[in-house]
Amino acid sequence: MPIVVDIDVMMAKRKISVGELADRVGITPANLAVLKNGRAKAVRFTTLAALCEVLECQPGDLLRWEGEGGVGGSSQADGVGG
C-alpha cells in the first residue's frame, strides 16, 4: 500500500505505550495496533484528530504517501497529473 503509517515513530518520540495511547485516544489497543502496523483500510478523521492531539503532531507526521518507486513516486501511475 502506498500509504505508510508512522504512528510508532511518534509514539517513540513521545515515549508513550500502545495501551496508554489507545486509552487516551479512545480506541482499543487491538485497533490501534491494526492502524499502527499499516493493516487498516481506513481511519476516521475523529480518530486521526485524537491521535494528533495526544501525540501533539500533525496528520503528516503520522501518515505519508510512498509511491511505487519509493518516496514520492510518480503521480502518473494513477492517471493524475500531467
C-alpha positions as CSV (number, residue, x, y, z in Angstrom):
1,M,0.0,0.0,0.0
2,P,1.4,3.4,-0.9
3,I,0.3,5.0,2.4
4,V,2.8,4.4,5.2
5,V,1.8,4.8,8.8
6,D,4.4,6.3,11.2
7,I,2.5,6.2,14.4
8,D,5.2,4.1,16.0
9,V,7.8,6.8,15.3
10,M,5.7,9.5,17.1
11,M,5.0,7.1,19.9
12,A,8.7,6.5,20.4
13,K,9.4,10.3,20.3
14,R,6.7,10.9,22.9
15,K,7.6,7.8,25.0
16,I,4.0,6.5,25.1
17,S,2.9,2.9,25.0
18,V,0.2,1.4,22.8
19,G,-2.0,0.8,25.8
20,E,-1.7,4.4,27.1
21,L,-2.2,5.9,23.6
22,A,-5.2,3.7,22.9
23,D,-6.8,4.7,26.2
24,R,-6.2,8.4,25.7
25,V,-7.5,8.3,22.1
26,G,-10.5,6.2,23.0
27,I,-9.9,3.1,20.8
28,T,-8.9,-0.4,21.7
29,P,-5.2,-1.4,21.8
30,A,-6.0,-4.0,19.1
31,N,-7.5,-1.4,16.7
32,L,-4.5,0.9,17.4
33,A,-2.2,-2.0,16.6
34,V,-4.0,-2.6,13.3
35,L,-3.6,1.1,12.4
36,K,0.0,1.3,13.6
37,N,1.1,-1.8,11.6
38,G,-0.4,-0.4,8.4
39,R,-3.2,-3.1,8.1
40,A,-6.1,-0.6,8.4
41,K,-8.1,0.1,5.3
42,A,-9.4,3.4,6.7
43,V,-9.1,5.8,9.6
44,R,-11.8,8.2,10.9
45,F,-10.9,11.8,10.9
46,T,-12.0,11.9,14.6
47,T,-9.5,9.2,15.4
48,L,-6.8,10.9,13.4
49,A,-7.5,14.2,15.2
50,A,-7.4,12.5,18.6
51,L,-4.1,10.8,17.7
52,C,-2.7,14.2,16.7
53,E,-4.0,15.9,19.9
54,V,-2.5,13.2,22.2
55,L,0.8,13.0,20.3
56,E,1.0,16.7,19.7
57,C,1.7,16.4,16.0
58,Q,0.2,17.0,12.5
59,P,-1.5,14.3,10.4
60,G,1.5,14.3,8.1
61,D,3.7,13.2,11.0
62,L,1.6,10.0,11.2
63,L,0.7,9.3,7.6
64,R,2.8,9.6,4.4
65,W,2.4,8.6,0.8
66,E,5.1,6.5,-0.7
67,G,4.8,5.7,-4.4
68,E,5.6,2.5,-6.2
69,G,9.2,3.7,-6.9
70,G,9.9,4.8,-3.3
71,V,9.3,8.0,-1.6
72,G,7.3,10.5,-3.7
73,G,6.8,8.1,-6.7
74,S,5.1,9.2,-9.9
75,S,1.5,10.5,-9.9
76,Q,1.2,9.3,-13.5
77,A,0.6,5.8,-12.3
78,D,-3.0,6.6,-11.3
79,G,-3.7,8.8,-14.2
80,V,-3.5,12.0,-12.2
81,G,-1.1,14.8,-13.1
82,G,0.2,16.0,-16.3
